[in-house]
Amino acid sequence: MVTVLALSIFILTVALSLGRPRIGRFRVQPSSAAVFGALLVVLVGILPFSTMVATLSFIAHPILTIASLMVITIIADRSGIFRTLAWNLARSAGGSGRRLFTYLFFSGTFVGTLFTNDAAVLIFTPLVYQLVEEIKDDSWTVKNKIPYYFAVLYVANLVGGLVISNPINIMVSSWFSIGFLEYASWMMLPAIVSMLATYAVLLFIFRNAIPVRYQIPVRSLGLRVKPQFVIISAVVLGLTLIGFFTEQLTGIPTSYVASAGAVMLLILNSIYTDDSPVVVVREVGWDAILFVIGIFLVTNGLRETGLTGVLGTLILGVVDQSVSLGTYVTGIVAAGASALMNNHPTAWIMALTLEDLPLGDITTRTMAFAALIGGDLGPKMLPIGSLAALMWFRILRARSVEISYWQYIKLGVPVTLIALLLSLLMLNLEYAIGV
């Protein structure tokens, strides 16, 4: 009975998060749905209060990292770094539509790697829309604009080369005590493979839609940039990144490095602009953070009732036959579940499942990386797979750009499967040589 109740609460939470129904004047948001689900699993006794407190204590550090990265992203955007980047890309591409597509994709990948995937979508989608409207000429149709919009979306759903590239990477890596440098040493090559595979397939699919030429912009994209603010902000970002990579040498956790970078940028922002730190902090996506906390508590309820053990038995049976086959099964299951019910609950289900398996430390980590590869890539198959995709649709529709779910799916499935299989192959090669 308790097992059925836990599963019902989980399904209800995911359904409310994705469906966002209206109840009277109130529209349910993913954050409120997750908090509601978390309260239910505690109130009905599925998740003991002591376990809830211990869980919240554990996730404090990864949540601090996520919030700090959001602050860093907001201030970097305010400083004009991203607008300056987009304008220079448009000018350096020299009027070649294909070259601009390439520049936007790879620069977006770089931004998504450093500033998390959700940030890449939130910042680059309106920015690229504005850029496209400025550089288009009379021969362009809607068909010619869409490749650039998808280029932005797909940089948000690649394998995260760094822990900070995706909130699920931060949370799962913290759960398994995987350091910043260790994560990068395992996941950078699968990330590069996923990036190159995704780019190649997108370029092939959009080969006839990408315009041959565009008008080179003669002005910046609507922001008066303060060069000194841009330079100093870039220096702080560089120092923060160095702090991440030297975690094993300094012993300073990623969460402290990220928060220190955020505080420094808050101070700089108050000096160079009229905005107080409170204004910036209010812009942090607290709803997304509440969603992450709530869905983690709900999935812990599944673990308390033994539901994750069923999935664990399946994975263990495959791993006992072959670790290589186990990574494929783990990654594909994570990708499919992420596409169907969002990658955040999927990531937690997979993490809790793997932790309980009697596997060696290296094998457990390899399965965790496989699950993250699936969780990072899987959302490209269905629109409900990630918050980044839902935000992308909302931003474009607010600007009267209509992209059908069917167009998203028929593009996303082949791109995802190719990138997923090649990335898992790379992970297996790393495991074989003992990275």
FIDREN-264949 format. One line per 5 residues: number of its first residue (from 1); their letters; for each residue x, y, z of C-alpha. Coordinates in steps of 0.001 Angstrom, whole numbers, plus 500000, padded with zeros to 6 digits. Layout:
// residues N
NUM = A = X,Y,Z; ...
***
This chain:
// residues 435
1 = MVTVL = 500000,500000,500000; 502808,502401,500947; 504646,501577,497722; 501576,502375,495633; 501081,505617,497544
6 = ALSIF = 504720,506702,496999; 504521,505949,493285; 501194,507793,493026; 502656,510896,494683; 505644,510771,492342
11 = ILTVA = 503431,510459,489232; 501156,513251,490489; 504147,515524,491131; 505628,514975,487667; 502218,515346,485987
16 = LSLGR = 501517,518637,487770; 505039,519918,486991; 504716,519230,483274; 500991,519917,482821; 500911,523157,484858
21 = PRIGR = 497099,523066,485284; 495155,526120,486377; 493294,525814,489680; 491027,528832,489944; 493269,531874,489596
26 = FRVQP = 496356,529873,490478; 498450,528113,487842; 500524,525244,489163; 504231,525720,488461; 506928,523002,488574
31 = SSAAV = 508265,524442,491838; 504892,524446,493611; 504149,520935,492322; 507473,519623,493642; 507028,521293,497032
36 = FGALL = 503490,519883,497239; 504781,516396,496455; 507566,516733,499031; 505102,517779,501714; 502887,514811,500871
41 = VVLVG = 505659,512195,501202; 506596,513657,504596; 503052,514153,505927; 501877,510638,505043; 504971,509160,506657
46 = ILPFS = 506692,507773,503541; 509770,509915,504148; 510638,510159,507869; 511163,513687,509182; 514710,512852,510282
51 = TMVAT = 515543,511601,506770; 514110,514789,505281; 516307,516943,507545; 519408,514879,506701; 518581,515124,503000
56 = LSFIA = 518137,518898,503109; 521415,519206,505016; 523218,517218,502313; 521888,519171,499342; 522716,522558,500909
61 = HPILT = 526138,522668,499215; 524974,521761,495679; 522038,524182,496009; 524488,526928,497053; 526523,526125,493925
66 = IASLM = 523479,526329,491660; 522262,529614,493179; 525759,531141,492968; 526091,530146,489307; 522740,531801,488603
71 = VITII = 523968,535027,490216; 527194,534858,488195; 525223,534329,484994; 522837,537225,485665; 525674,539671,486309
76 = ADRSG = 527702,538437,483342; 524645,539094,481192; 524171,542559,482705; 527795,543423,482049; 527221,542892,478327
81 = IFRTL = 529596,539935,477889; 527078,537836,475994; 525764,540658,473786; 529331,541627,472954; 530067,537999,472102
86 = AWNLA = 527001,537632,469830; 527710,540886,467987; 531357,539958,467399; 530372,536490,466210; 527964,538002,463689
91 = RSAGG = 530646,540331,462384; 533450,537750,462325; 531282,535248,460395; 531539,537692,457506; 527996,537358,456195
96 = SGRRL = 528109,533549,455772; 524951,531969,457145; 526539,528558,457682; 529581,530046,459380; 527325,532031,461711
101 = FTYLF = 525394,528853,462563; 528693,527166,463420; 529932,530080,465516; 526666,530334,467457; 526559,526597,468140
106 = FSGTF = 530098,526288,469455; 530096,529560,471388; 526746,528565,472891; 528270,525232,473881; 531096,527085,475610
111 = VGTLF = 528649,529324,477484; 526470,526353,478425; 529499,524487,479756; 530530,527362,482012; 527153,528843,482970
116 = TNDAA = 524821,525767,483020; 522443,524726,480259; 519393,526579,481567; 521374,529817,481592; 522488,529247,477997
121 = VLIFT = 518846,528978,476900; 517604,531906,478981; 520335,534231,477738; 521008,533087,474186; 517446,532458,472962
126 = PLVYQ = 516254,536104,473158; 519729,537267,472157; 519824,535110,469010; 516225,536081,468181; 517234,539741,468342
131 = LVEEI = 520362,539066,466295; 518446,537167,463597; 515907,539974,463289; 518748,542440,462768; 520756,540463,460197
136 = KDDSW = 517928,538971,458071; 517212,540340,454615; 514076,540346,452451; 514791,536878,451036; 514626,535195,454442
141 = TVKNK = 511594,533150,455508; 510745,531622,458878; 512414,528428,457645; 515728,530289,457423; 515537,531472,461049
146 = IPYYF = 514691,528150,462704; 518192,526566,462415; 519610,529334,464598; 516914,528831,467231; 517610,525095,467352
151 = AVLYV = 521350,525753,467552; 520684,527592,470815; 518405,524857,472159; 520770,522008,471422; 523738,523528,473211
156 = ANLVG = 521566,523248,476335; 521137,519491,475907; 524650,518186,475391; 526717,516069,477737; 527949,518421,480437
161 = GLVIS = 531734,518542,480180; 531991,520150,483635; 530095,519618,486861; 528692,523140,486572; 527283,522552,483083
166 = NPINI = 523965,521168,484329; 522203,521257,487721; 521728,517473,487643; 525510,517080,487240; 526061,519198,490342
171 = MVSSW = 523556,517268,492437; 524540,513736,491365; 528284,514444,491584; 527815,515753,495111; 525856,512629,495997
176 = FSIGF = 528723,510371,494880; 531478,512727,496113; 532872,513190,492607; 535249,516147,492515; 535310,518842,489839
181 = LEYAS = 538533,517632,488203; 537583,513946,488423; 534254,514680,486760; 535939,516642,483970; 538529,513902,483360
186 = WMMLP = 535733,511383,482715; 533107,513508,481014; 535021,515967,478843; 535612,513496,476002; 531989,512209,475948
191 = AIVSM = 530955,515885,475986; 533125,516663,472962; 531752,513616,471150; 528151,514634,471876; 528901,518180,470725
196 = LATYA = 530487,517132,467422; 527831,514488,466692; 524994,516906,467443; 526537,519639,465319; 527115,517301,462364
201 = VLLFI = 523555,515958,462397; 522016,519420,462819; 524111,520777,459962; 522985,517905,457740; 519304,518288,458611
206 = FRNAI = 519325,522077,458155; 521644,522081,455129; 518938,523573,452872; 517395,525862,455483; 520462,527772,456674
211 = PVRYQ = 520612,530965,454584; 523626,531489,452380; 524134,535135,453332; 523032,537629,455971; 523500,541348,456564
216 = IPVRS = 526502,542046,458774; 525307,544119,461773; 526738,547598,462053; 525710,548259,465657; 525672,546420,468976
221 = LGLRV = 522591,544604,470232; 520806,547268,472226; 523088,547549,475260; 525554,550273,476170; 528487,548176,477341
226 = KPQFV = 531005,549446,479885; 534310,547951,478700; 535941,548105,482127; 533008,546232,483695; 533182,543569,480975
231 = IISAV = 536933,543062,481428; 536839,542893,485231; 533834,540554,485160; 535673,538289,482715; 538693,538220,485050
236 = VLGLT = 536508,537230,488018; 534893,534495,485919; 538336,533216,484955; 539505,533149,488582; 536326,531327,489594
241 = LIGFF = 536921,528702,486924; 540526,528267,488112; 539148,527757,491617; 536897,524978,490319; 539749,523132,488612
246 = TEQLT = 542107,523441,491588; 539594,522089,494111; 541655,518954,494763; 544782,521042,495420; 543214,523749,497585
251 = GIPTS = 540553,521653,499292; 538050,524466,498772; 534674,522979,497734; 533054,524031,494456; 530150,525576,496365
256 = YVASA = 532479,527968,498232; 534358,528914,495066; 531093,529613,493232; 529681,531665,496104; 532903,533683,496378
261 = GAVML = 532737,534459,492651; 529084,535446,492989; 529806,537804,495909; 532677,539472,494031; 530479,540030,490989
266 = LILNS = 527652,541373,493153; 530063,543961,494543; 531335,544870,491065; 527802,545123,489736; 526803,547550,492504
271 = IYTDD = 529859,549675,491701; 529378,549857,487923; 525573,549951,487842; 522759,551346,489937; 521506,547883,490885
276 = SPVVV = 521801,546722,494474; 522683,543086,495226; 519050,542564,496275; 517855,543335,492728; 520153,540696,491275
281 = VREVG = 519333,538070,493912; 515626,538525,493179; 516279,537519,489568; 517728,534153,490603; 515526,531283,489463
286 = WDAIL = 514343,530382,492941; 511433,528470,491435; 513888,526124,489686; 515809,525656,492949; 512605,524810,494821
291 = FVIGI = 511779,522306,492081; 515162,520588,492477; 514770,520366,496276; 511171,519171,496139; 511675,516514,493472
296 = FLVTN = 514695,515166,495344; 512580,514630,498463; 509842,512955,496411; 512278,510516,494781; 513752,509755,498205
301 = GLRET = 510240,508636,499105; 510437,506096,496282; 513697,504832,497703; 512238,504465,501200; 509561,502118,499850
306 = GLTGV = 512027,500019,497847; 510873,501046,494377; 514371,502005,493243; 515451,498478,494105; 513434,497105,491191
311 = LGTLI = 515380,499226,488723; 518573,498357,490580; 517972,494639,490115; 517678,495165,486352; 520874,497207,486120
316 = LGVVD = 522814,494855,488395; 521814,491850,486291; 523157,493537,483168; 526344,494825,484821; 527123,491327,486119
321 = QSVSL = 527147,490196,482487; 529144,493149,481139; 530007,496593,482521; 530051,497936,478971; 526528,496686,478333
326 = GTYVT = 525526,498071,481730; 526572,501585,480755; 524474,501380,477588; 521423,500116,479472; 521853,502717,482236
331 = GIVAA = 522365,505572,479770; 519479,504561,477500; 517084,504063,480435; 518077,507463,481838; 517652,509120,478425
336 = GASAL = 514225,507579,477822; 512975,508387,481318; 514337,511945,481043; 512441,512474,477796; 509201,511158,479309
341 = MNNHP = 509220,512715,482757; 511994,515342,482909; 515653,514779,483666; 515645,516043,487273; 513504,513281,488813
346 = TAWIM = 515204,510774,486511; 518669,511812,487709; 517684,511302,491319; 516012,507953,490713; 519132,506718,488924
351 = ALTLE = 521484,508082,491608; 519543,506538,494480; 519281,503260,492579; 522997,503053,491814; 524086,503949,495331
356 = DLPLG = 522319,500896,496738; 523951,498436,494307; 526833,496186,495461; 529264,497484,492847; 532869,498612,493103
361 = DITTR = 533604,502323,493447; 534851,502789,489869; 531975,500772,488390; 529414,502761,490410; 530925,506024,489207
366 = TMAFA = 530934,504785,485615; 527236,503914,485864; 526595,507333,487404; 528356,509004,484477; 526319,506875,482053
371 = ALIGG = 523123,507973,483794; 524198,511636,483554; 524974,511244,479845; 521446,509931,479376; 519995,512650,481595
376 = DLGPK = 521873,515409,479766; 520987,514198,476256; 517588,512539,476699; 515504,515728,477035; 516095,516495,473344
381 = MLPIG = 513694,513714,472354; 510510,515193,473861; 509640,518825,474722; 508757,517954,478335; 512189,516476,478977
386 = SLAAL = 513850,519522,480517; 513064,522907,481971; 515462,524402,479408; 513319,523167,476500; 510116,524431,478107
391 = MWFRI = 511724,527846,478639; 512923,527861,475011; 509377,527297,473746; 507991,529978,476062; 510588,532593,475068
396 = LRARS = 510037,532033,471337; 506236,531970,471571; 506331,535256,473451; 508009,536618,470301; 505409,535048,467961
401 = VEISY = 507726,532229,466842; 505720,528991,466640; 507660,525712,466484; 505553,522571,466644; 506183,519746,469078
406 = WQYIK = 506309,517354,466129; 509141,519311,464530; 510979,519176,467853; 510483,515402,468180; 511379,514346,464631
411 = LGVPV = 514591,516338,464910; 515360,515433,468515; 515063,511644,468373; 517726,510914,465714; 520095,513598,466992
416 = TLIAL = 519811,512300,470556; 520237,508630,469732; 523360,509217,467649; 524949,511498,470259; 523915,509181,473110
421 = LLSLL = 525369,505992,471633; 528643,507654,470618; 529042,509342,474025; 528438,506053,475859; 530943,504382,473546
426 = MLNLE = 533528,506967,474580; 532705,506404,478249; 533233,502668,477787; 536590,503261,476126; 537641,505400,479084
431 = YAIGV = 536540,502681,481510; 538487,500077,479516; 541738,502043,479686; 541179,502975,483337; 540729,506729,483162
***
